[in-house]
Amino acid sequence: MRNNRYESIIDAIGRTPIVKLGNISKGLKATIWAKMEFMNPGGSIKDRIAKYMIEKAELEGKIKPGDTILENSSGNTAMGLAIICRQKGYKLKIVIRNTTSKEKIKMLEVLGVDVVKVDASLPPEHPESYNQYAVNLAKKDPSLYYIDQHNNLDNNESHYMTTGPEIWEQMEGKIDYFIAAVGTGGTLCGAGKYLKEKNSNIKLIGLDPVGSVFYDWFKHKKMITPSHYLVEGMGDEFLIKTAQLEILDDMMKVEDKKAFGWAKKIAFEEGILAGGSSGANIYGAVQLAREIDREANIVTLICDSGYKYFSTIYNDDWLAENNLL
Ligand SMILES: Cc1ncc(COP(=O)(O)O)c(C=O)c1O
């Protein structure tokens, strides 16, 4: 809508601004641009996929209002789904790790979501783990619709249809690199596919937290044993269908400390309060700018808002407890 007036909050999803990070880019030959995805109604990029996956399932006759949708989420997809479910009259059950920030869990509870907290320390193959709980529940209770963002290619398609075209238009096609954290991979692989179709010279760079399996699989076709990390929304313990890593040109690894440190830096230098994966994105973009050492436009995202992490990454006690100060 040109005048920003909508029939419902669902229609207010997407069309986020792109902003030049002038202070972060100082001293670099390349310019870093970030798409402000925290400005979506649920405070993250995942509103886009929530809307798209539900509307696609409706179109395909898989769900109808009154049904219960089930998902496992690090909190942001859950929040996006909660908004759509409130508007459209679905019930929502969310499986979440017990280490997820309190703020995210509280937001879901306020919206009346049935939240199941699972022990984050359980190995991925354990039936009660984050990765298995929802799968098993869906098998046991066929009345639940498991929307499964990790294997549902409508996730990638939502970014192919919205995030990619928006970036292309906002940057007037002047893009050299698109760099982003890989969680499900929907954002980077979906929007990236669109951008590469527009200009095959655009390079796609993925960011993976230390402890996740994607980087070593991409670089060496080696499956590592996953280990614990704290940045939310990135990486995984398994290969998943939506992480179409073959489309990427390169990947970089990011430690928790770097991701959280750079989130603080974005707040200080640009006045943008961002989450940890956005810190990872900007850290990666700056490393890339230093490496290429030439004029270029590097596009990345502020995936979600720092409001969601006051009790964790913006809390020195939590950082100290986790040896991250
Ligand atoms: C905070 C945050 N950053 C990044 C991502 C990664 O996005 P994608 O799943 O599209 O790879 C997510 C996904 O859940 C997220 O919640």
The ligand as a Tripos MOL2 file, in Angstrom:
@<TRIPOS>MOLECULE
LIG
   16    16     1     0     0
SMALL
NO_CHARGES

@<TRIPOS>ATOM
      1 C1         17.3660  -14.2180   14.6480 C.3       1 LIG1
      2 C2         17.4980  -15.0150   13.4050 C.ar      1 LIG1
      3 N1         18.5170  -14.7530   12.5840 N.ar      1 LIG1
      4 C3         18.7070  -15.4670   11.4480 C.ar      1 LIG1
      5 C4         17.8600  -16.4790   11.1010 C.ar      1 LIG1
      6 C5         18.1730  -17.2750    9.8730 C.3       1 LIG1
      7 O1         17.2370  -17.1540    8.8680 O.3       1 LIG1
      8 P1         16.9570  -18.3950    7.9210 P.3       1 LIG1
      9 O2         16.1990  -19.4060    8.7260 O.co2     1 LIG1
     10 O3         16.1310  -17.8190    6.8290 O.co2     1 LIG1
     11 O4         18.2620  -18.9320    7.4530 O.co2     1 LIG1
     12 C6         16.7970  -16.7880   11.9500 C.ar      1 LIG1
     13 C7         15.9330  -17.9200   11.6610 C.2       1 LIG1
     14 O5         15.2440  -18.4400   12.5140 O.2       1 LIG1
     15 C8         16.6000  -16.0370   13.1120 C.ar      1 LIG1
     16 O6         15.5840  -16.2970   13.9700 O.3       1 LIG1
@<TRIPOS>BOND
     1     1     2 1
     2     2     3 ar
     3     2    15 ar
     4     3     4 ar
     5     4     5 ar
     6     5     6 1
     7     5    12 ar
     8     6     7 1
     9     7     8 1
    10     8     9 2
    11     8    10 1
    12     8    11 1
    13    12    13 1
    14    12    15 ar
    15    13    14 2
    16    15    16 1
@<TRIPOS>SUBSTRUCTURE
     1 LIG1         1 GROUP 0 **** ****
